[in-house]
Amino acid sequence: MTVPTWRARLLAITESARFQRAIIVLIVANAVILGLETSPTVTRRIGDVLRSLDGAILAVFVAEILMRLAARCWWKCGRCARRWPR
């Protein structure tokens, strides 16, 4: 069976080096943001900005996992040649 074109494109995107580097950059940025949120002084000054950035990065992470799940046919629909490793 063949993989639908849109699913193949999603798989190509999520497995590309550029996409993976972007996710790594977001992980590091999120770690820095979480570290800054532990400082009462920083939180008082820019806490709203940090929380907004944290929420935006979380949204990107959710979109990333949904893209990966859709690309790999996580529901094992039987129409996909590429499935999750067992």
Secondary structure, 3 states (H helix, E strand, C coil): CCCCHHHHHHHHHHCCHHHHHHHHHHHHHHHHHHHHCCCHHHHHHHHHHHHHHHHHHHHHHHHHHHHHHHHCCCCCCCCCCCCCCC
